[in-house]
Amino acid sequence: MGAAEKLNDAYAAPYSPALTRVNDHVVFAAWSEGLSPDFSAVGRFVVLGD
């Protein structure tokens, strides 16, 4: 693994990303974007492949 590299001057989002298992084939991914207090919660259902 290489050394960590700073990509830009953006701050880290205020909350960690999370995955929630819905069933054997679907998970829900959630994360936040933007800077506090103007951040948005974002989520997406993901259907897993075979």
Phi and psi restraints in degrees (value plus and minus 20) as a CYANA .aco file:
   2 GLY   PHI    -102.4   -62.4
   2 GLY   PSI     155.4   195.4
   3 ALA   PHI     -91.5   -51.5
   3 ALA   PSI     132.7   172.7
   4 ALA   PHI     -86.6   -46.6
   4 ALA   PSI     125.7   165.7
   5 GLU   PHI    -152.7  -112.7
   5 GLU   PSI     112.3   152.3
   6 LYS   PHI     -93.9   -53.9
   6 LYS   PSI     105.4   145.4
   7 LEU   PHI    -109.2   -69.2
   7 LEU   PSI     -56.8   -16.8
   8 ASN   PHI    -183.5  -143.5
   8 ASN   PSI    -192.9  -152.9
   9 ASP   PHI    -114.0   -74.0
   9 ASP   PSI      -7.1    32.9
  10 ALA   PHI     -90.2   -50.2
  10 ALA   PSI     126.4   166.4
  11 TYR   PHI     -99.9   -59.9
  11 TYR   PSI     137.3   177.3
  12 ALA   PHI     -89.6   -49.6
  12 ALA   PSI     127.7   167.7
  13 ALA   PHI     -83.7   -43.7
  13 ALA   PSI     131.5   171.5
  14 PRO   PHI     -91.2   -51.2
  14 PRO   PSI     -38.4     1.6
  15 TYR   PHI    -149.4  -109.4
  15 TYR   PSI     126.5   166.5
  16 SER   PHI     -92.1   -52.1
  16 SER   PSI     130.5   170.5
  17 PRO   PHI     -86.3   -46.3
  17 PRO   PSI     136.6   176.6
  18 ALA   PHI    -161.7  -121.7
  18 ALA   PSI     126.0   166.0
  19 LEU   PHI    -139.4   -99.4
  19 LEU   PSI     115.1   155.1
  20 THR   PHI    -145.7  -105.7
  20 THR   PSI     105.2   145.2
  21 ARG   PHI     -97.0   -57.0
  21 ARG   PSI     102.8   142.8
  22 VAL   PHI    -109.3   -69.3
  22 VAL   PSI     -68.4   -28.4
  23 ASN   PHI    -176.5  -136.5
  23 ASN   PSI    -186.0  -146.0
  24 ASP   PHI     -85.8   -45.8
  24 ASP   PSI     -37.6     2.4
  25 HIS   PHI    -141.0  -101.0
  25 HIS   PSI     -23.5    16.5
  26 VAL   PHI    -155.8  -115.8
  26 VAL   PSI     115.8   155.8
  27 VAL   PHI    -145.8  -105.8
  27 VAL   PSI     137.0   177.0
  28 PHE   PHI    -131.3   -91.3
  28 PHE   PSI     102.5   142.5
  29 ALA   PHI    -123.8   -83.8
  29 ALA   PSI     112.5   152.5
  30 ALA   PHI    -153.1  -113.1
  30 ALA   PSI     123.1   163.1
  31 TRP   PHI    -177.2  -137.2
  31 TRP   PSI     150.4   190.4
  32 SER   PHI    -137.9   -97.9
  32 SER   PSI     132.6   172.6
  33 GLU   PHI    -152.5  -112.5
  33 GLU   PSI     128.7   168.7
  34 GLY   PHI      77.4   117.4
  34 GLY   PSI    -197.0  -157.0
  35 LEU   PHI    -126.3   -86.3
  35 LEU   PSI     120.8   160.8
  36 SER   PHI     -87.7   -47.7
  36 SER   PSI     117.2   157.2
  37 PRO   PHI    -111.5   -71.5
  37 PRO   PSI     -15.2    24.8
  38 ASP   PHI    -118.4   -78.4
  38 ASP   PSI      36.0    76.0
  39 PHE   PHI    -130.2   -90.2
  39 PHE   PSI     142.0   182.0
  40 SER   PHI    -141.4  -101.4
  40 SER   PSI     122.4   162.4
  41 ALA   PHI    -108.1   -68.1
  41 ALA   PSI     113.6   153.6
  42 VAL   PHI    -147.5  -107.5
  42 VAL   PSI     122.2   162.2
  43 GLY   PHI    -167.5  -127.5
  43 GLY   PSI     136.6   176.6
  44 ARG   PHI    -173.1  -133.1
  44 ARG   PSI     116.2   156.2
  45 PHE   PHI    -100.2   -60.2
  45 PHE   PSI     115.8   155.8
  46 VAL   PHI    -143.2  -103.2
  46 VAL   PSI     103.4   143.4
  47 VAL   PHI    -109.3   -69.3
  47 VAL   PSI     102.9   142.9
  48 LEU   PHI     -99.5   -59.5
  48 LEU   PSI     125.0   165.0
  49 GLY   PHI     -99.9   -59.9
  49 GLY   PSI     157.4   197.4
